[in-house]
Amino acid sequence: MAKRTTANKSKVKYSKETYAYWYESMLLMRRFEEKAGQLYGQQKIRGFCHLYIGQEACAAGAITALDKDDKWITAYRDHGHPLGLGTDPGAIMAELYGKATGTTKGKGGSMHIFDKERNFMGGHGIVGAQVPMGLGIGFAEKYKGTKNLCICHMGDGAVRQGAVHEAFNLAMLYKTPVIFVIENNGYAMGTSVARTSNVTELYKIGDAYDMPSFPVDGMNVEAVHEAVAEAAERARRGDGPTLLEFRTYRYKGHSMSDPQKYRTKEEVEEYKKKDPIEQVLKTIQDNKILTEEEIEAINAKVKKQVADAVKFAEESPWPDGMDAFKDVYVQEDYPFVME
């Protein structure tokens, strides 16, 4: 969790370590995704690929507000969360390549990153499917009597799915320790919220279930951290779920195949003025939290991490064809083919 500092509270709310983490983790997400986009253009990465560029604060700010034993689940824009949680960038890149050394042994690809050791319960390809699953994960923690919770991320397009509303209802009924997060980047797969929902302030959907619900500046990592920390405190004391609407923006299309004809270049550039990485870097520089040498060291570290990840993916082996029959059932000798 983030550590508070007493120095200059009007501008600097957290410790040097926290600001350094925010800058480094968001920069790693950004540079990793930029490289993934390049590699996709070179056809090194194939299939679906949904980049997190612009939305980095949604993951980084939440991570510092939660504990290592809390659980995470999200949709298919899922590279940033495990990177922030500490998953090996090489394993994520190898998964994007479809290599055997990937996080799911090359079977999941971009939309299905998974890391059990870091309690990242995966990216999920069916829109909204992760929401009732997140409810179930939270219920399991309550059933076992832990103080852990599940944070469940979804896109703005997912809130029109019926299973989401069923999950919200049950979460409140059972006071389940879940933080529901709508990462509202405004356009879902390519249609604005205003054209698909009568309720455009999406956090208000929680009002129908008497769920504490709040809008959050998803471009500001401090605002994200504070909102998630408050929701986590509520969940741990047994008061149940919270719905947070992170108002964020993706600079790239919904996926790599998106021509983005539904918005203007001017709109994108306007949102870039609120860039989450630039915001935290300005706070760091204005308050001399890190020296320029320390900032440059972080930049160099991230650059090397991404280069090493690509090298690892390039040099990793492809899965064997028989690997398709592994990790499907708990029973290792399950008879897929019967005489």
C-alpha positions as CSV (number, residue, x, y, z in Angstrom):
1,M,0.0,0.0,0.0
2,A,1.1,3.6,-0.5
3,K,2.9,5.3,2.3
4,R,1.8,8.8,3.3
5,T,4.4,11.5,4.0
6,T,4.1,14.6,6.0
7,A,6.2,16.8,3.7
8,N,4.3,19.5,1.8
9,K,0.9,17.9,2.1
10,S,-0.7,20.4,-0.3
11,K,1.2,19.0,-3.2
12,V,2.9,15.8,-2.1
13,K,0.5,13.3,-0.5
14,Y,2.6,10.1,-0.6
15,S,6.1,8.8,-0.1
16,K,9.0,9.0,-2.6
17,E,8.7,5.2,-3.1
18,T,5.1,5.5,-4.0
19,Y,5.6,8.2,-6.6
20,A,8.6,6.3,-8.0
21,Y,6.4,3.2,-8.3
22,W,3.6,5.1,-10.1
23,Y,6.0,6.6,-12.6
24,E,7.9,3.5,-13.3
25,S,4.9,1.1,-13.5
26,M,2.9,3.4,-15.8
27,L,6.0,4.0,-18.0
28,L,6.5,0.3,-18.2
29,M,2.9,-0.2,-19.3
30,R,3.2,2.6,-21.9
31,R,6.5,1.4,-23.4
32,F,5.4,-2.2,-23.4
33,E,2.1,-1.4,-25.2
34,E,3.9,0.8,-27.7
35,K,6.3,-2.0,-28.5
36,A,3.4,-4.5,-28.7
37,G,1.7,-2.2,-31.2
38,Q,4.8,-2.1,-33.3
39,L,5.2,-5.9,-33.2
40,Y,1.6,-6.4,-34.2
41,G,2.2,-4.3,-37.3
42,Q,5.2,-6.6,-38.1
43,Q,2.9,-9.6,-37.6
44,K,5.0,-10.9,-34.8
45,I,1.8,-10.7,-32.6
46,R,-1.4,-11.9,-34.2
47,G,-5.0,-12.3,-33.3
48,F,-6.7,-9.7,-31.1
49,C,-4.6,-7.1,-29.3
50,H,-6.1,-4.3,-27.1
51,L,-3.7,-1.7,-25.8
52,Y,-3.9,0.1,-22.5
53,I,-2.2,3.3,-23.7
54,G,-3.7,6.3,-21.8
55,Q,-5.4,4.2,-19.1
56,E,-2.3,3.3,-17.1
57,A,-3.4,5.2,-13.9
58,C,-6.5,2.9,-13.6
59,A,-4.2,0.0,-12.7
60,A,-1.2,1.7,-11.0
61,G,-3.3,3.8,-8.6
62,A,-5.4,0.8,-7.6
63,I,-2.4,-1.5,-7.0
64,T,-0.9,0.9,-4.4
65,A,-4.3,1.0,-2.6
66,L,-4.7,-2.7,-2.2
67,D,-2.8,-5.6,-0.4
68,K,-0.8,-8.4,-2.1
69,D,-3.4,-11.0,-1.1
70,D,-6.3,-9.2,-2.8
71,K,-7.5,-10.7,-6.1
72,W,-7.7,-9.1,-9.5
73,I,-9.8,-9.8,-12.5
74,T,-10.4,-7.8,-15.7
75,A,-11.6,-7.9,-19.3
76,Y,-9.4,-8.4,-22.4
77,R,-7.5,-5.1,-22.2
78,D,-5.3,-6.9,-19.7
79,H,-1.6,-6.2,-20.2
80,G,-1.3,-3.3,-17.9
81,H,-2.7,-4.8,-14.7
82,P,-0.2,-7.8,-14.5
83,L,2.7,-5.5,-15.5
84,G,1.9,-3.3,-12.5
85,L,1.4,-6.2,-10.2
86,G,4.9,-7.5,-11.0
87,T,4.4,-10.2,-13.6
88,D,7.5,-10.8,-15.7
89,P,7.2,-8.6,-18.9
90,G,9.0,-11.4,-20.8
91,A,6.3,-13.9,-19.9
92,I,3.5,-11.5,-21.0
93,M,5.3,-10.7,-24.3
94,A,5.8,-14.4,-24.9
95,E,2.1,-14.9,-24.4
96,L,1.4,-12.2,-27.0
97,Y,3.7,-14.1,-29.3
98,G,1.9,-17.4,-28.5
99,K,5.1,-19.0,-27.2
100,A,5.3,-21.8,-24.7
101,T,7.0,-19.6,-22.1
102,G,4.0,-17.3,-21.9
103,T,1.8,-16.7,-18.9
104,T,-0.7,-19.3,-20.2
105,K,1.9,-21.3,-22.2
106,G,0.9,-19.6,-25.4
107,K,-2.7,-20.8,-25.3
108,G,-4.4,-17.6,-24.3
109,G,-2.7,-14.8,-26.2
110,S,-3.3,-11.1,-25.6
111,M,-6.8,-11.4,-24.1
112,H,-6.0,-14.1,-21.5
113,I,-3.0,-13.1,-19.4
114,F,-3.0,-14.9,-16.1
115,D,-0.7,-15.0,-13.0
116,K,-1.8,-17.1,-10.1
117,E,1.3,-16.1,-8.0
118,R,0.2,-12.4,-8.1
119,N,-3.5,-13.2,-7.7
120,F,-4.2,-11.9,-11.2
121,M,-7.2,-14.1,-12.1
122,G,-7.0,-13.3,-15.7
123,G,-8.2,-11.2,-18.6
124,H,-11.5,-12.5,-20.1
125,G,-12.7,-12.3,-23.6
126,I,-16.5,-12.4,-23.2
127,V,-17.8,-8.9,-22.5
128,G,-18.9,-8.6,-18.9
129,A,-18.2,-12.3,-18.1
130,Q,-15.5,-11.4,-15.5
131,V,-18.0,-9.4,-13.4
132,P,-20.0,-12.4,-11.9
133,M,-16.7,-14.2,-11.7
134,G,-15.3,-11.3,-9.7
135,L,-18.3,-11.5,-7.4
136,G,-17.6,-15.2,-6.9
137,I,-14.0,-14.6,-6.1
138,G,-15.0,-12.0,-3.5
139,F,-17.7,-14.3,-2.1
140,A,-15.0,-17.1,-1.7
141,E,-12.9,-14.7,0.4
142,K,-15.8,-13.9,2.6
143,Y,-16.7,-17.5,3.0
144,K,-13.2,-18.4,4.0
145,G,-13.2,-15.6,6.6
146,T,-10.3,-13.6,5.2
147,K,-10.0,-9.8,4.9
148,N,-9.1,-10.0,1.3
149,L,-11.2,-8.6,-1.5
150,C,-11.6,-8.8,-5.3
151,I,-11.2,-5.8,-7.6
152,C,-13.1,-6.4,-10.8
153,H,-12.4,-4.1,-13.8
154,M,-14.8,-3.8,-16.7
155,G,-15.2,-1.5,-19.7
156,D,-18.0,1.0,-20.2
157,G,-19.5,-1.3,-22.8
158,A,-19.9,-4.2,-20.3
159,V,-22.4,-2.3,-18.1
160,R,-25.2,-3.1,-20.6
161,Q,-24.7,-6.8,-20.0
162,G,-27.4,-8.5,-17.9
163,A,-24.9,-10.6,-15.9
164,V,-23.3,-7.4,-14.6
165,H,-26.6,-6.3,-13.1
166,E,-27.2,-9.7,-11.6
167,A,-23.7,-9.5,-10.0
168,F,-24.4,-6.0,-8.6
169,N,-27.6,-7.2,-7.0
170,L,-26.0,-10.3,-5.4
171,A,-22.9,-8.4,-4.3
172,M,-25.1,-6.0,-2.3
173,L,-27.4,-8.7,-1.0
174,Y,-24.5,-10.7,0.4
175,K,-22.3,-7.7,1.2
176,T,-19.5,-9.2,-0.8
177,P,-16.0,-7.7,-0.6
178,V,-15.7,-6.6,-4.2
179,I,-14.7,-3.3,-5.8
180,F,-16.4,-3.0,-9.2
181,V,-14.5,-0.6,-11.5
182,I,-15.8,0.7,-14.8
183,E,-12.9,1.8,-16.9
184,N,-14.9,4.3,-18.9
185,N,-12.9,5.3,-21.9
186,G,-16.0,6.7,-23.6
187,Y,-16.4,4.5,-26.6
188,A,-16.6,0.8,-25.7
189,M,-15.8,-1.0,-28.9
190,G,-16.4,2.1,-31.0
191,T,-19.8,3.6,-30.0
192,S,-20.0,6.5,-27.5
193,V,-21.7,6.0,-24.2
194,A,-24.3,8.7,-25.1
195,R,-25.4,6.5,-28.1
196,T,-25.8,3.3,-26.1
197,S,-26.9,4.2,-22.6
198,N,-29.7,6.4,-21.2
199,V,-27.5,6.8,-18.1
200,T,-24.3,8.5,-19.2
201,E,-22.9,9.0,-15.7
202,L,-22.3,5.3,-15.4
203,Y,-21.5,5.3,-11.6
204,K,-25.2,6.1,-11.0
205,I,-26.1,2.6,-12.1
206,G,-25.0,1.5,-8.7
207,D,-27.8,3.6,-7.2
208,A,-30.4,1.0,-8.3
209,Y,-28.8,-1.5,-5.9
210,D,-28.1,1.0,-3.1
211,M,-24.4,0.4,-3.8
212,P,-21.9,3.2,-2.8
213,S,-20.9,4.6,-6.2
214,F,-18.6,7.4,-7.2
215,P,-17.0,9.0,-10.3
216,V,-13.2,9.1,-10.3
217,D,-10.6,11.0,-12.5
218,G,-9.1,8.0,-14.1
219,M,-6.3,10.0,-15.6
220,N,-5.0,10.9,-12.2
221,V,-3.2,8.2,-10.3
222,E,-3.6,9.8,-6.9
223,A,-7.4,10.1,-7.4
224,V,-7.6,6.5,-8.4
225,H,-5.5,5.4,-5.3
226,E,-7.7,7.4,-2.9
227,A,-11.0,6.1,-4.3
228,V,-9.8,2.5,-4.3
229,A,-8.4,2.8,-0.7
230,E,-11.7,4.1,0.6
231,A,-13.6,1.3,-1.2
232,A,-11.2,-1.3,0.2
233,E,-11.7,0.0,3.7
234,R,-15.4,-0.4,3.3
235,A,-15.1,-3.9,1.9
236,R,-12.8,-5.1,4.7
237,R,-15.0,-3.9,7.5
238,G,-17.9,-5.9,6.0
239,D,-19.9,-3.2,4.4
240,G,-19.8,-4.8,1.0
241,P,-19.1,-3.6,-2.6
242,T,-18.4,-0.2,-4.2
243,L,-18.8,0.8,-7.8
244,L,-16.2,3.2,-9.1
245,E,-16.4,4.8,-12.6
246,F,-12.8,5.6,-13.7
247,R,-13.2,8.3,-16.3
248,T,-10.3,7.6,-18.5
249,Y,-9.3,7.6,-22.2
250,R,-7.5,5.3,-24.6
251,Y,-5.3,6.9,-27.1
252,K,-5.4,3.9,-29.5
253,G,-8.4,2.2,-31.0
254,H,-10.5,-0.5,-29.3
255,S,-8.2,-3.1,-30.8
256,M,-5.4,-2.9,-33.4
257,S,-7.9,-3.3,-36.2
258,D,-10.0,-0.3,-35.1
259,P,-9.9,2.6,-37.7
260,Q,-11.3,5.0,-35.0
261,K,-13.7,6.9,-37.3
262,Y,-16.0,7.7,-34.4
263,R,-13.8,10.4,-32.9
264,T,-11.6,13.2,-34.1
265,K,-7.8,13.5,-33.8
266,E,-8.4,16.8,-32.0
267,E,-10.3,15.0,-29.3
268,V,-7.5,12.5,-28.8
269,E,-4.9,15.3,-28.6
270,E,-7.0,17.2,-26.0
271,Y,-7.1,14.1,-23.7
272,K,-3.3,13.7,-24.1
273,K,-3.0,17.0,-22.3
274,K,-4.2,15.1,-19.2
275,D,-1.8,12.2,-19.7
276,P,-1.5,10.3,-16.4
277,I,2.3,9.7,-16.8
278,E,3.0,13.3,-17.5
279,Q,0.8,14.4,-14.5
280,V,2.7,12.3,-12.0
281,L,6.1,13.2,-13.6
282,K,5.2,16.9,-13.2
283,T,4.4,16.3,-9.5
284,I,7.7,14.5,-9.1
285,Q,9.7,17.2,-10.8
286,D,8.0,20.2,-9.3
287,N,8.4,18.8,-5.8
288,K,11.9,17.4,-6.4
289,I,10.7,14.0,-5.2
290,L,13.2,12.3,-7.5
291,T,16.4,13.7,-9.0
292,E,16.8,13.9,-12.8
293,E,19.4,11.2,-12.5
294,E,16.9,8.9,-10.7
295,I,14.2,9.7,-13.4
296,E,16.7,8.8,-16.2
297,A,17.6,5.6,-14.4
298,I,13.9,4.6,-14.4
299,N,13.6,5.5,-18.1
300,A,16.7,3.3,-18.9
301,K,15.4,0.5,-16.7
302,V,12.1,0.4,-18.4
303,K,13.6,0.6,-21.9
304,K,15.8,-2.4,-21.1
305,Q,12.9,-4.4,-19.6
306,V,10.9,-4.0,-22.8
307,A,13.9,-4.9,-25.0
308,D,14.6,-8.0,-22.8
309,A,10.9,-9.0,-23.0
310,V,11.0,-8.9,-26.8
311,K,14.3,-10.9,-26.9
312,F,12.8,-13.5,-24.5
313,A,9.7,-13.8,-26.6
314,E,11.6,-14.1,-29.9
315,E,13.9,-16.8,-28.5
316,S,11.3,-18.8,-26.8
317,P,10.0,-22.1,-28.3
318,W,6.5,-22.6,-29.8
319,P,4.2,-24.9,-27.9
320,D,4.0,-28.6,-28.9
321,G,0.8,-29.6,-30.6
322,M,0.0,-32.0,-27.8
323,D,0.1,-29.1,-25.3
324,A,-3.5,-28.4,-26.4
325,F,-4.6,-31.4,-24.4
326,K,-2.8,-30.3,-21.2
327,D,-4.2,-28.1,-18.3
328,V,-7.8,-28.6,-19.5
329,Y,-8.9,-31.0,-16.7
330,V,-7.5,-31.5,-13.2
331,Q,-7.2,-35.2,-14.1
332,E,-3.9,-35.3,-16.0
333,D,-4.7,-38.6,-17.8
334,Y,-8.2,-37.6,-18.9
335,P,-9.1,-39.8,-21.9
336,F,-9.7,-37.1,-24.6
337,V,-9.7,-39.9,-27.2
338,M,-11.5,-43.1,-26.4
339,E,-11.3,-46.3,-28.5
